[in-house]
């Protein structure tokens, strides 16, 4: 079982990005959705991005943004991937110059039917909460993520992850990556560096148990 990748999402401060990189995260996420409490303007994200180690992935998170807006952020912020959380069509997802992670809010087994229509580089599975596009802090039934993993795309697992359940998530689902935001925060958009460290250690130590 290859080591799980760790993405720390909802980065709004340089010191949090530096902590994530230094503690062993594989990726950081910038949320370019203005309704999110973790929103960051592209110009601010660009300043953080340029200060990061070259091998750290930088993911831009969007919700039904115009393609031109996404492409502009890719260039301005040096994004290495984009994560799409809206009702973007498969055709829309094909037009970008970096890998695309399509996010799905999983309510029940019927939610998985959409996945195969999106031949994106990876799928992100998050919990379904009416009116929210992510960052809910709640889990869904991971048995559904296990089913999704058999469909042949890398799975990013999100929703309600903390240091207390990270190891269980790895062992039960064996995802490509864990995507955490509120589970490593002291307040929305403000990361707790001790929580980041505990989360990464718990996820990596799952392979030793």
Backbone as a chain_set.jsonl record, in Angstrom:
{"seq": "XXXXXXXXXXXXXXXXXXXXXXXXXXXXXXXXXXXXXXXXXXXXXXXXXXXXXXXXXXXXXXXXXXXXXXXXXXXXXXXXXXXXXXXXXXXXXXXXXXXXXXXXXXXXXXXXXXXXXXXXXXXXXXXXXXXXXXXXXXXXXXXXXXXXXXXXXXXXXXXXXXXXXXXXXXXXXXXXXXXXXXXXXXXXXXXXXXXXXXXXXXXXXXXXX", "coords": {"N": [[0.853, -1.186, 0.0], [0.85, 2.061, -1.058], [2.259, 5.079, 0.391], [-0.072, 7.391, 1.754], [-1.059, 10.483, 0.311], [-1.03, 13.847, 1.56], [-3.124, 16.583, 1.739], [-3.362, 19.875, 2.696], [-5.919, 21.933, 3.03], [-7.573, 25.099, 2.327], [-5.783, 27.163, 2.868], [-4.748, 30.286, 4.051], [-2.753, 31.854, 5.031], [0.71, 32.685, 4.994], [2.418, 31.606, 6.974], [1.077, 29.312, 7.735], [1.096, 27.773, 5.425], [3.849, 27.376, 5.177], [4.293, 25.878, 7.494], [2.776, 23.578, 6.919], [4.165, 22.572, 4.692], [6.692, 22.139, 5.85], [6.118, 20.199, 7.735], [5.534, 17.983, 6.301], [3.424, 17.786, 4.456], [1.968, 17.047, 1.267], [0.648, 18.662, -0.464], [-0.921, 21.877, -0.775], [-3.959, 23.745, -0.453], [-5.742, 26.345, -2.052], [-8.579, 28.286, -1.64], [-10.663, 29.628, -3.906], [-13.232, 30.684, -3.773], [-15.587, 32.926, -3.148], [-17.596, 32.891, -1.222], [-16.749, 31.249, 0.741], [-15.478, 30.824, 4.076], [-12.82, 30.492, 4.069], [-11.769, 31.762, 1.949], [-9.363, 33.07, -0.331], [-7.745, 35.713, -1.98], [-6.57, 35.685, -5.363], [-4.169, 37.18, -5.789], [-3.025, 37.221, -3.251], [-2.703, 34.516, -2.75], [-0.827, 33.958, -4.69], [1.483, 35.153, -3.677], [2.009, 33.521, -1.503], [2.331, 31.061, -2.78], [4.669, 31.36, -4.352], [6.609, 31.295, -2.45], [6.852, 28.722, -1.634], [8.252, 25.342, -1.364], [9.562, 23.812, -4.343], [8.529, 21.263, -5.023], [6.158, 20.972, -3.691], [2.764, 20.512, -4.106], [0.325, 22.765, -5.445], [-2.886, 23.57, -5.145], [-5.77, 24.826, -6.638], [-8.99, 25.694, -5.583], [-12.242, 25.726, -6.8], [-15.616, 26.859, -7.397], [-17.917, 26.476, -9.669], [-16.737, 28.465, -11.278], [-15.914, 30.729, -13.986], [-14.205, 29.485, -16.892], [-12.113, 31.094, -17.805], [-11.432, 32.535, -15.53], [-10.425, 30.523, -13.889], [-8.238, 29.625, -15.422], [-6.697, 31.942, -15.409], [-6.009, 32.108, -12.685], [-4.483, 29.796, -12.462], [-2.195, 30.517, -13.896], [-1.378, 32.9, -12.566], [-0.975, 32.107, -9.91], [0.655, 29.929, -9.979], [-0.46, 27.351, -9.976], [-0.61, 23.818, -9.608], [-2.582, 22.015, -9.948], [-6.184, 21.833, -10.289], [-9.206, 21.966, -8.423], [-12.499, 21.127, -8.619], [-15.58, 22.06, -7.457], [-18.214, 22.505, -8.089], [-21.059, 22.331, -10.286], [-19.812, 21.617, -12.594], [-19.439, 20.525, -15.965], [-18.435, 17.394, -17.577], [-17.171, 18.085, -19.988], [-16.368, 20.72, -19.524], [-14.405, 20.282, -17.615], [-12.282, 19.298, -19.047], [-10.633, 21.202, -20.2], [-8.326, 22.396, -19.18], [-4.892, 23.312, -18.366], [-3.588, 21.98, -16.412], [-3.689, 19.133, -14.139], [-6.972, 17.952, -13.199], [-9.063, 17.709, -10.411], [-12.071, 16.401, -9.704], [-14.721, 17.175, -7.596], [-17.094, 15.489, -5.568], [-20.11, 15.426, -3.788], [-21.063, 13.171, -1.491], [-23.934, 11.466, -0.895], [-25.425, 9.07, -0.832], [-25.389, 5.672, -2.102], [-26.281, 6.106, -4.689], [-25.077, 8.447, -5.436], [-22.648, 7.795, -6.482], [-22.954, 7.187, -9.116], [-22.441, 9.264, -10.866], [-19.695, 9.502, -11.082], [-18.226, 8.019, -13.042], [-18.706, 9.417, -15.339], [-16.915, 11.411, -15.434], [-13.88, 11.649, -16.539], [-11.6, 12.672, -15.145], [-8.353, 13.495, -13.7], [-8.394, 12.716, -11.037], [-10.728, 11.926, -8.391], [-12.499, 13.668, -5.881], [-14.013, 12.897, -2.878], [-16.521, 14.02, -0.834], [-18.498, 14.914, 2.053], [-22.08, 15.163, 1.944], [-23.777, 18.073, 2.463], [-26.557, 20.033, 2.585], [-26.561, 23.0, 0.673], [-23.897, 23.586, 1.031], [-20.592, 23.599, -0.298], [-18.373, 22.192, 0.434], [-15.826, 21.775, 3.004], [-17.258, 21.074, 5.284], [-16.827, 19.673, 7.616], [-17.913, 17.265, 8.352], [-18.344, 13.701, 8.258], [-18.864, 11.142, 5.706], [-20.346, 7.978, 4.749], [-17.79, 5.803, 4.676], [-17.689, 3.395, 3.385], [-18.77, 3.814, 0.922], [-16.775, 5.257, -0.343], [-14.889, 3.26, -0.532], [-16.137, 1.671, -2.447], [-16.071, 3.451, -4.615], [-13.367, 3.557, -5.127], [-12.843, 1.295, -6.574], [-13.423, 1.945, -9.139], [-11.397, 2.944, -10.643], [-10.037, 5.428, -10.578], [-7.78, 7.72, -8.943], [-8.491, 8.456, -5.536], [-9.355, 11.209, -3.614], [-9.945, 11.677, -0.299], [-12.23, 13.384, 1.694], [-13.867, 15.443, 4.201], [-14.76, 15.817, 7.377], [-12.37, 14.878, 8.47], [-9.845, 14.23, 10.892], [-7.04, 14.179, 13.188], [-7.737, 12.09, 14.764], [-9.221, 10.261, 13.303], [-7.803, 9.804, 11.009], [-5.989, 7.656, 10.586], [-7.732, 5.477, 10.556], [-9.199, 6.124, 8.271], [-7.253, 5.824, 6.285], [-6.622, 3.077, 6.521], [-9.097, 1.843, 6.076], [-10.128, 2.837, 3.615], [-7.974, 3.234, 1.897], [-7.111, 5.542, 0.321], [-5.92, 7.67, -2.381], [-5.219, 10.18, -1.48], [-5.568, 12.191, 1.482], [-7.665, 14.852, 2.258], [-7.708, 17.64, 4.09], [-9.159, 20.222, 6.066], [-10.883, 21.895, 8.001], [-10.356, 20.178, 10.097], [-7.791, 20.635, 10.972], [-7.642, 23.11, 12.106], [-7.754, 26.124, 14.118], [-9.542, 28.108, 13.881], [-11.792, 29.098, 11.225], [-9.866, 29.065, 8.334], [-7.555, 29.556, 9.744], [-4.833, 27.833, 10.557], [-3.891, 25.24, 12.835], [-0.842, 24.421, 13.9], [0.114, 22.313, 15.439], [-2.004, 20.542, 15.218], [-1.887, 20.006, 12.486], [0.553, 18.617, 12.36], [-0.045, 16.402, 14.019], [-2.071, 15.225, 12.52], [-0.788, 14.487, 10.096], [1.167, 12.741, 11.078], [-0.471, 10.737, 12.194], [-1.774, 9.745, 9.905], [0.381, 8.743, 8.397], [1.466, 6.884, 10.157], [-0.401, 4.937, 10.089], [0.339, 2.957, 8.387], [2.032, 1.441, 9.811], [0.715, -0.016, 11.626]], "CA": [[0.0, 0.0, 0.0], [1.718, 3.246, -1.12], [1.924, 6.096, 1.396], [-1.132, 8.323, 1.389], [-0.678, 11.891, 0.196], [-1.751, 14.729, 2.471], [-3.382, 17.938, 1.248], [-3.88, 20.811, 3.688], [-6.715, 22.852, 2.22], [-8.043, 26.311, 2.985], [-4.642, 27.977, 3.307], [-4.925, 31.734, 3.882], [-1.615, 32.566, 5.621], [2.016, 32.159, 4.626], [2.992, 30.778, 8.035], [0.41, 28.014, 7.734], [1.627, 27.04, 4.276], [5.205, 26.962, 5.524], [4.188, 24.798, 8.472], [2.304, 22.384, 6.222], [5.273, 22.052, 3.893], [7.746, 21.665, 6.729], [5.674, 19.027, 8.493], [5.444, 16.827, 5.423], [2.278, 17.753, 3.544], [2.297, 16.915, -0.152], [-0.067, 19.687, -1.233], [-1.74, 22.868, -0.084], [-5.087, 24.166, -1.27], [-6.249, 27.716, -1.966], [-9.994, 28.315, -1.995], [-11.004, 30.838, -4.658], [-14.696, 30.769, -3.764], [-15.733, 34.078, -2.261], [-18.537, 32.619, -0.135], [-16.102, 30.399, 1.741], [-14.73, 31.54, 5.121], [-11.397, 30.265, 3.811], [-11.445, 32.398, 0.663], [-8.152, 33.864, -0.471], [-7.656, 36.368, -3.286], [-5.457, 35.14, -6.141], [-2.912, 37.909, -5.606], [-2.455, 36.795, -1.975], [-2.271, 33.133, -2.933], [0.39, 33.972, -5.502], [2.612, 35.479, -2.8], [2.3, 32.314, -0.724], [2.774, 30.007, -3.695], [6.043, 31.565, -4.809], [7.503, 31.048, -1.32], [6.793, 27.31, -1.273], [9.213, 24.443, -2.014], [9.102, 23.542, -5.709], [7.826, 19.993, -5.182], [4.867, 21.013, -3.004], [1.658, 20.789, -5.029], [-0.515, 23.916, -5.122], [-4.178, 23.246, -5.748], [-6.786, 25.867, -6.57], [-10.34, 25.156, -5.398], [-13.212, 26.612, -7.45], [-17.015, 26.426, -7.431], [-18.63, 27.037, -10.824], [-16.064, 29.664, -11.78], [-15.672, 30.712, -15.428], [-12.939, 28.869, -17.284], [-11.078, 32.122, -17.899], [-11.016, 32.849, -14.162], [-9.594, 29.41, -13.423], [-6.971, 29.64, -16.154], [-5.932, 33.084, -14.917], [-5.445, 31.75, -11.382], [-3.419, 28.813, -12.711], [-1.001, 31.245, -14.305], [-0.97, 33.883, -11.564], [-0.624, 31.491, -8.623], [1.502, 28.762, -10.167], [-1.185, 26.158, -9.539], [-0.223, 22.561, -10.246], [-3.828, 21.278, -10.178], [-7.391, 22.535, -9.866], [-10.215, 21.124, -7.779], [-13.752, 21.749, -9.027], [-16.601, 21.643, -6.492], [-19.553, 22.904, -8.491], [-21.771, 21.43, -11.192], [-19.072, 21.662, -13.852], [-19.67, 19.372, -16.83], [-17.206, 16.705, -17.986], [-16.515, 18.852, -21.052], [-15.722, 21.863, -18.881], [-13.23, 19.825, -16.863], [-11.222, 18.837, -19.946], [-10.012, 22.285, -20.953], [-7.286, 23.106, -18.436], [-3.509, 22.933, -18.651], [-3.078, 21.229, -15.259], [-4.634, 18.078, -13.757], [-8.238, 18.352, -12.581], [-9.7, 16.842, -9.417], [-13.508, 16.737, -9.625], [-15.27, 16.874, -6.274], [-18.466, 14.998, -5.496], [-20.682, 15.355, -2.434], [-21.616, 11.825, -1.448], [-25.092, 11.34, -0.014], [-25.709, 7.639, -0.717], [-24.775, 4.914, -3.192], [-26.66, 6.675, -5.984], [-24.162, 9.549, -5.743], [-21.473, 7.282, -7.18], [-23.244, 6.994, -10.536], [-21.881, 10.369, -11.647], [-18.234, 9.518, -11.141], [-17.669, 7.475, -14.278], [-18.886, 10.387, -16.419], [-15.857, 12.419, -15.304], [-12.553, 11.033, -16.647], [-10.575, 13.599, -14.663], [-7.187, 12.795, -13.161], [-8.748, 12.154, -9.731], [-12.02, 12.309, -7.83], [-12.543, 13.963, -4.455], [-15.293, 12.537, -2.28], [-16.785, 14.817, 0.362], [-19.826, 14.669, 2.606], [-23.164, 15.984, 1.407], [-24.503, 18.944, 3.382], [-27.303, 20.959, 1.721], [-26.161, 24.398, 0.644], [-22.459, 23.765, 1.223], [-19.794, 22.998, -1.37], [-17.154, 21.629, 1.005], [-15.443, 22.344, 4.286], [-18.383, 20.892, 6.195], [-16.39, 19.093, 8.879], [-18.674, 16.058, 8.659], [-17.962, 12.508, 7.498], [-19.898, 10.346, 5.074], [-20.078, 6.551, 4.933], [-16.587, 5.501, 3.914], [-17.907, 2.223, 2.54], [-19.017, 4.328, -0.426], [-15.461, 5.588, -0.902], [-14.284, 1.981, -0.911], [-16.739, 1.299, -3.729], [-15.585, 4.364, -5.648], [-11.96, 3.259, -5.432], [-12.788, 0.2, -7.543], [-13.778, 2.462, -10.458], [-10.191, 3.149, -11.425], [-9.424, 6.75, -10.485], [-7.296, 8.062, -7.6], [-9.519, 9.035, -4.676], [-9.068, 12.13, -2.518], [-10.989, 11.541, 0.711], [-12.418, 14.613, 2.465], [-15.075, 15.467, 5.009], [-14.715, 15.401, 8.77], [-11.115, 14.218, 8.834], [-9.043, 14.778, 11.984], [-5.967, 13.264, 13.578], [-8.321, 10.952, 15.47], [-9.753, 9.253, 12.379], [-6.985, 9.735, 9.795], [-5.459, 6.304, 10.408], [-8.852, 4.628, 10.159], [-9.511, 6.447, 6.879], [-6.227, 5.21, 5.442], [-6.728, 1.621, 6.562], [-10.374, 1.374, 5.54], [-10.39, 3.256, 2.236], [-6.735, 3.256, 1.112], [-7.246, 6.567, -0.717], [-4.703, 8.277, -2.907], [-4.882, 11.341, -0.654], [-6.496, 12.748, 2.463], [-7.81, 16.295, 2.067], [-8.197, 18.122, 5.377], [-9.206, 21.669, 6.241], [-11.333, 22.28, 9.341], [-9.8, 19.266, 11.09], [-6.467, 21.084, 11.436], [-7.789, 24.551, 12.309], [-8.217, 26.715, 15.371], [-10.663, 28.924, 13.417], [-11.818, 28.975, 9.769], [-8.761, 29.702, 7.634], [-6.391, 29.682, 10.63], [-4.396, 26.47, 10.835], [-3.213, 24.901, 14.081], [0.312, 23.663, 13.428], [0.165, 21.056, 16.186], [-3.007, 19.659, 14.619], [-1.342, 19.555, 11.197], [1.56, 17.604, 12.647], [-0.711, 15.206, 14.534], [-2.81, 14.608, 11.416], [0.153, 13.85, 9.178], [1.764, 11.599, 11.768], [-1.471, 9.682, 12.314], [-1.997, 9.145, 8.588], [1.559, 7.981, 7.991], [1.663, 5.758, 11.069], [-1.389, 3.899, 9.791], [1.008, 1.884, 7.654], [2.865, 0.69, 10.748], [-0.152, -0.739, 12.561]], "C": [[0.892, 1.24, 0.0], [1.312, 4.277, -0.084], [0.852, 7.053, 0.883], [-0.563, 9.731, 1.272], [-1.562, 12.723, 1.121], [-1.881, 16.108, 1.841], [-3.999, 18.756, 2.374], [-4.603, 21.914, 2.924], [-7.156, 24.06, 3.038], [-6.932, 27.165, 3.54], [-4.934, 29.453, 3.029], [-3.716, 32.527, 4.365], [-0.308, 31.883, 5.238], [2.557, 31.226, 5.697], [2.341, 29.4, 8.105], [0.893, 27.154, 6.567], [3.033, 26.535, 4.563], [5.194, 25.814, 6.521], [3.761, 23.501, 7.799], [3.429, 21.741, 5.421], [6.35, 21.445, 4.784], [7.393, 20.407, 7.487], [5.392, 17.819, 7.61], [4.215, 16.726, 4.557], [2.768, 17.665, 2.101], [1.678, 18.021, -0.995], [-0.737, 20.665, -0.284], [-2.848, 23.3, -1.036], [-5.497, 25.595, -0.987], [-7.701, 27.723, -2.43], [-10.337, 29.664, -2.622], [-12.52, 30.957, -4.835], [-15.071, 31.794, -2.711], [-16.707, 33.851, -1.11], [-17.927, 31.763, 0.97], [-15.425, 31.245, 2.814], [-13.224, 31.386, 4.971], [-10.969, 30.856, 2.468], [-10.127, 33.156, 0.75], [-8.136, 34.462, -1.868], [-6.459, 35.807, -4.05], [-4.14, 35.867, -5.925], [-2.23, 37.515, -4.29], [-1.954, 35.358, -2.055], [-0.974, 33.066, -3.727], [1.621, 34.261, -4.651], [3.002, 34.289, -1.932], [2.914, 31.245, -1.619], [4.239, 30.141, -4.066], [7.052, 31.282, -3.703], [7.586, 29.575, -0.937], [7.887, 26.49, -1.952], [8.687, 24.007, -3.376], [8.298, 22.257, -5.867], [6.497, 19.932, -4.427], [3.772, 21.354, -4.011], [0.811, 21.945, -4.512], [-1.822, 23.766, -5.888], [-5.145, 24.41, -5.563], [-8.173, 25.252, -6.529], [-11.355, 26.175, -5.909], [-14.61, 26.002, -7.386], [-17.718, 27.166, -8.557], [-18.041, 28.364, -11.299], [-15.931, 29.591, -13.299], [-14.3, 30.126, -15.744], [-11.814, 29.892, -17.334], [-10.558, 32.513, -16.52], [-10.087, 31.772, -13.621], [-8.24, 29.437, -14.107], [-6.095, 30.798, -15.706], [-5.273, 32.769, -13.583], [-4.335, 30.718, -11.519], [-2.115, 29.532, -13.023], [-0.486, 32.149, -13.19], [-0.4, 33.228, -10.313], [0.277, 30.274, -8.763], [0.841, 27.477, -9.715], [-0.715, 24.931, -10.308], [-1.423, 21.658, -10.497], [-4.991, 22.175, -9.783], [-8.4, 21.516, -9.363], [-11.554, 21.814, -7.982], [-14.905, 21.186, -8.21], [-18.021, 22.005, -6.895], [-20.236, 21.857, -9.345], [-21.116, 21.476, -12.577], [-19.315, 20.377, -14.657], [-18.355, 18.656, -17.119], [-16.443, 17.479, -19.053], [-15.766, 20.049, -20.474], [-14.417, 21.436, -18.229], [-12.046, 19.471, -17.752], [-10.333, 19.952, -20.486], [-8.814, 22.946, -20.283], [-5.903, 22.503, -18.658], [-2.855, 22.188, -17.498], [-4.091, 20.136, -14.918], [-5.848, 18.629, -13.015], [-8.699, 17.269, -11.606], [-11.163, 17.274, -9.331], [-14.051, 16.267, -8.288], [-16.733, 16.457, -6.385], [-18.898, 14.95, -4.04], [-21.498, 14.063, -2.347], [-22.732, 11.739, -0.409], [-25.441, 9.876, 0.246], [-25.111, 6.96, -1.944], [-25.116, 5.483, -4.562], [-25.742, 7.82, -6.397], [-22.974, 9.083, -6.569], [-21.695, 7.146, -8.676], [-22.624, 8.07, -11.408], [-20.401, 10.203, -11.939], [-17.691, 9.094, -12.494], [-17.861, 8.399, -15.47], [-17.758, 11.422, -16.45], [-14.48, 11.751, -15.349], [-11.431, 12.005, -16.281], [-9.446, 12.804, -14.016], [-7.46, 12.16, -11.803], [-10.143, 12.626, -9.353], [-11.85, 12.61, -6.35], [-13.944, 13.663, -3.944], [-15.446, 13.258, -0.953], [-18.193, 14.496, 0.847], [-20.845, 15.619, 1.986], [-23.829, 16.751, 2.545], [-25.235, 19.963, 2.523], [-26.794, 22.392, 1.84], [-24.688, 24.65, 0.842], [-21.698, 23.0, 0.155], [-18.496, 22.393, -0.868], [-16.849, 22.289, 2.326], [-16.505, 22.188, 5.349], [-17.959, 20.367, 7.559], [-17.167, 17.862, 9.29], [-18.247, 14.92, 7.74], [-19.158, 11.954, 6.729], [-19.528, 8.875, 5.274], [-18.9, 6.141, 4.048], [-16.703, 4.217, 3.092], [-18.162, 2.651, 1.096], [-17.718, 4.733, -1.102], [-14.725, 4.323, -1.308], [-14.838, 1.514, -2.249], [-16.191, 2.16, -4.859], [-14.164, 4.025, -6.063], [-11.828, 2.141, -6.46], [-13.049, 0.675, -8.968], [-12.58, 2.959, -11.251], [-9.572, 4.524, -11.431], [-8.877, 6.949, -9.074], [-8.372, 8.799, -6.811], [-8.89, 9.955, -3.642], [-10.238, 12.004, -1.536], [-11.044, 12.802, 1.559], [-13.667, 14.467, 3.325], [-14.882, 14.928, 6.406], [-13.447, 14.709, 9.211], [-10.406, 14.981, 9.946], [-7.912, 13.806, 12.271], [-6.523, 12.009, 14.241], [-8.879, 9.886, 14.527], [-8.929, 9.096, 11.108], [-6.473, 8.324, 9.543], [-6.561, 5.345, 9.968], [-9.216, 4.865, 8.697], [-8.529, 5.775, 5.932], [-6.425, 3.702, 5.37], [-8.005, 1.113, 5.904], [-10.518, 1.653, 4.054], [-9.171, 3.087, 1.333], [-6.826, 4.286, -0.015], [-5.888, 7.001, -1.252], [-4.247, 9.407, -2.002], [-5.977, 11.597, 0.371], [-6.485, 14.263, 2.306], [-8.46, 16.864, 3.322], [-8.158, 19.639, 5.429], [-9.589, 22.004, 7.676], [-10.738, 21.408, 10.434], [-8.428, 19.636, 11.594], [-6.484, 22.594, 11.684], [-8.106, 24.901, 13.759], [-9.407, 27.641, 15.12], [-10.666, 28.816, 11.895], [-10.701, 29.772, 9.092], [-7.511, 29.883, 8.457], [-5.97, 28.283, 11.05], [-3.691, 26.377, 12.183], [-2.063, 23.968, 13.719], [0.481, 22.351, 14.177], [-0.839, 20.056, 15.615], [-2.553, 19.15, 13.254], [-0.352, 18.425, 11.423], [0.912, 16.304, 13.11], [-1.453, 14.468, 13.423], [-1.866, 13.847, 10.491], [0.783, 12.627, 9.823], [0.773, 10.442, 11.867], [-1.697, 8.973, 10.984], [-0.83, 8.271, 8.17], [1.783, 6.767, 8.875], [0.633, 4.656, 10.856], [-0.753, 2.716, 9.088], [1.842, 1.002, 8.569], [2.037, -0.152, 11.704], [-0.696, -2.012, 11.938]], "O": [[1.626, 1.458, 0.964], [0.14, 4.347, 0.288], [0.873, 7.468, -0.276], [0.311, 10.122, 2.046], [-2.695, 12.347, 1.422], [-0.887, 16.725, 1.457], [-5.028, 18.381, 2.936], [-3.973, 22.729, 2.251], [-7.118, 24.048, 4.268], [-7.103, 27.823, 4.566], [-5.317, 29.824, 1.919], [-3.643, 33.736, 4.143], [-0.232, 30.656, 5.167], [3.098, 30.168, 5.377], [2.989, 28.427, 8.493], [1.074, 25.945, 6.714], [3.37, 25.398, 4.23], [5.992, 24.883, 6.409], [4.321, 22.441, 8.079], [3.622, 20.526, 5.462], [6.859, 20.361, 4.5], [8.276, 19.629, 7.847], [5.049, 16.748, 8.112], [3.972, 15.673, 3.967], [3.849, 18.15, 1.767], [2.129, 18.287, -2.109], [-1.075, 20.33, 0.852], [-2.703, 23.232, -2.256], [-5.59, 26.011, 0.168], [-8.01, 27.214, -3.507], [-10.305, 30.701, -1.959], [-13.012, 31.29, -5.914], [-14.892, 31.557, -1.516], [-16.642, 34.566, -0.109], [-18.539, 31.58, 2.023], [-14.849, 32.285, 2.496], [-12.448, 32.057, 5.652], [-9.929, 30.488, 1.922], [-9.817, 33.792, 1.757], [-8.48, 33.785, -2.837], [-5.438, 35.487, -3.443], [-3.09, 35.227, -5.881], [-1.002, 37.476, -4.216], [-0.91, 35.023, -1.496], [-0.122, 32.217, -3.466], [2.683, 33.681, -4.876], [4.182, 34.073, -1.657], [3.9, 30.605, -1.253], [4.971, 29.151, -4.093], [8.228, 31.052, -3.985], [8.316, 29.218, -0.012], [8.398, 26.889, -2.999], [7.478, 23.849, -3.543], [7.46, 22.169, -6.765], [5.785, 18.932, -4.519], [3.851, 22.376, -4.692], [0.605, 22.092, -3.308], [-1.853, 23.827, -7.117], [-5.312, 24.915, -4.453], [-8.499, 24.389, -7.344], [-11.337, 27.338, -5.506], [-14.766, 24.783, -7.327], [-18.07, 28.338, -8.419], [-18.777, 29.275, -11.677], [-15.843, 28.494, -13.85], [-13.359, 30.256, -14.962], [-10.685, 29.592, -16.947], [-9.37, 32.791, -16.362], [-9.084, 32.073, -12.974], [-7.207, 29.291, -13.453], [-4.874, 30.655, -15.629], [-4.113, 33.118, -13.364], [-3.354, 30.757, -10.776], [-1.062, 29.196, -12.481], [0.711, 32.162, -12.903], [0.552, 33.738, -9.723], [0.626, 29.65, -7.761], [1.494, 26.608, -9.137], [-0.455, 25.0, -11.509], [-1.301, 20.645, -11.184], [-4.822, 23.146, -9.045], [-8.441, 20.37, -9.811], [-11.731, 22.959, -7.566], [-15.181, 19.988, -8.256], [-18.946, 21.824, -6.103], [-20.032, 20.657, -9.164], [-21.797, 21.383, -13.599], [-19.387, 19.284, -14.095], [-17.281, 19.228, -16.932], [-15.213, 17.527, -19.029], [-14.65, 20.35, -20.899], [-13.426, 22.165, -18.29], [-10.921, 19.355, -17.265], [-9.356, 19.661, -21.176], [-8.329, 23.965, -20.774], [-5.761, 21.353, -19.075], [-1.689, 21.804, -17.593], [-5.237, 20.204, -15.363], [-5.765, 19.63, -12.305], [-8.722, 16.082, -11.931], [-11.452, 18.4, -8.927], [-13.867, 15.115, -7.895], [-17.498, 16.999, -7.183], [-18.155, 14.494, -3.171], [-22.497, 13.897, -3.047], [-22.505, 11.914, 0.789], [-25.716, 9.482, 1.379], [-24.409, 7.595, -2.731], [-24.327, 5.356, -5.498], [-25.639, 8.132, -7.584], [-22.359, 9.879, -7.279], [-20.735, 7.004, -9.433], [-22.312, 7.818, -12.572], [-19.907, 10.714, -12.944], [-16.794, 9.741, -13.035], [-17.241, 8.19, -16.512], [-17.663, 12.214, -17.387], [-13.966, 11.331, -14.312], [-10.447, 12.141, -17.008], [-9.562, 11.596, -13.81], [-6.825, 11.166, -11.451], [-10.667, 13.589, -9.912], [-11.14, 11.894, -5.644], [-14.935, 14.122, -4.511], [-14.609, 13.126, -0.06], [-18.981, 13.878, 0.131], [-20.513, 16.726, 1.562], [-24.376, 16.154, 3.473], [-24.583, 20.703, 1.786], [-26.62, 22.924, 2.936], [-24.253, 25.801, 0.825], [-22.092, 21.905, -0.248], [-17.603, 22.108, -1.666], [-17.518, 23.24, 2.73], [-16.655, 23.048, 6.217], [-18.653, 20.589, 8.552], [-17.1, 17.447, 10.447], [-17.843, 15.141, 6.599], [-20.31, 12.249, 7.049], [-18.513, 8.567, 5.897], [-19.006, 6.134, 2.821], [-15.892, 3.984, 2.196], [-17.811, 1.933, 0.16], [-17.576, 4.567, -2.313], [-14.015, 4.31, -2.314], [-14.092, 1.016, -3.092], [-15.882, 1.654, -5.938], [-13.799, 4.19, -7.227], [-10.809, 2.049, -7.146], [-12.912, -0.104, -9.911], [-12.725, 3.354, -12.408], [-8.659, 4.777, -12.217], [-9.432, 6.417, -8.113], [-9.074, 9.655, -7.347], [-8.008, 9.547, -2.887], [-11.392, 12.206, -1.915], [-10.022, 13.243, 2.086], [-14.421, 13.503, 3.196], [-14.844, 13.714, 6.606], [-13.445, 14.017, 10.229], [-10.367, 16.212, 9.948], [-7.834, 12.736, 11.668], [-5.853, 10.976, 14.275], [-8.996, 8.724, 14.916], [-9.309, 8.335, 10.218], [-6.515, 7.844, 8.411], [-6.341, 4.498, 9.102], [-9.508, 3.918, 7.967], [-8.921, 5.225, 4.903], [-6.398, 3.117, 4.287], [-7.997, 0.071, 5.248], [-10.984, 0.792, 3.307], [-9.315, 2.827, 0.139], [-6.638, 3.941, -1.181], [-4.848, 6.731, -0.65], [-3.051, 9.586, -1.772], [-7.145, 11.27, 0.16], [-5.423, 14.88, 2.229], [-9.632, 16.6, 3.589], [-7.239, 20.265, 4.901], [-8.729, 22.356, 8.483], [-10.625, 21.845, 11.579], [-7.936, 19.028, 12.544], [-5.474, 23.273, 11.497], [-8.646, 24.094, 14.514], [-10.184, 27.925, 16.031], [-9.636, 28.473, 11.315], [-10.602, 30.988, 9.254], [-6.491, 30.325, 7.928], [-6.674, 27.623, 11.814], [-2.996, 27.299, 12.611], [-2.293, 22.842, 13.278], [0.949, 21.37, 13.598], [-0.554, 18.86, 15.538], [-2.804, 17.997, 12.904], [-0.413, 17.395, 10.752], [1.279, 15.225, 12.645], [-1.464, 13.238, 13.386], [-2.123, 12.694, 10.146], [0.919, 11.586, 9.179], [1.145, 9.29, 11.646], [-1.8, 7.747, 10.938], [-1.03, 7.175, 7.645], [2.241, 5.729, 8.398], [0.783, 3.557, 11.39], [-1.25, 1.593, 9.183], [2.308, -0.061, 8.158], [2.584, -0.914, 12.501], [-1.444, -2.745, 12.585]]}, "num_chains": 1, "name": "protein.A"}
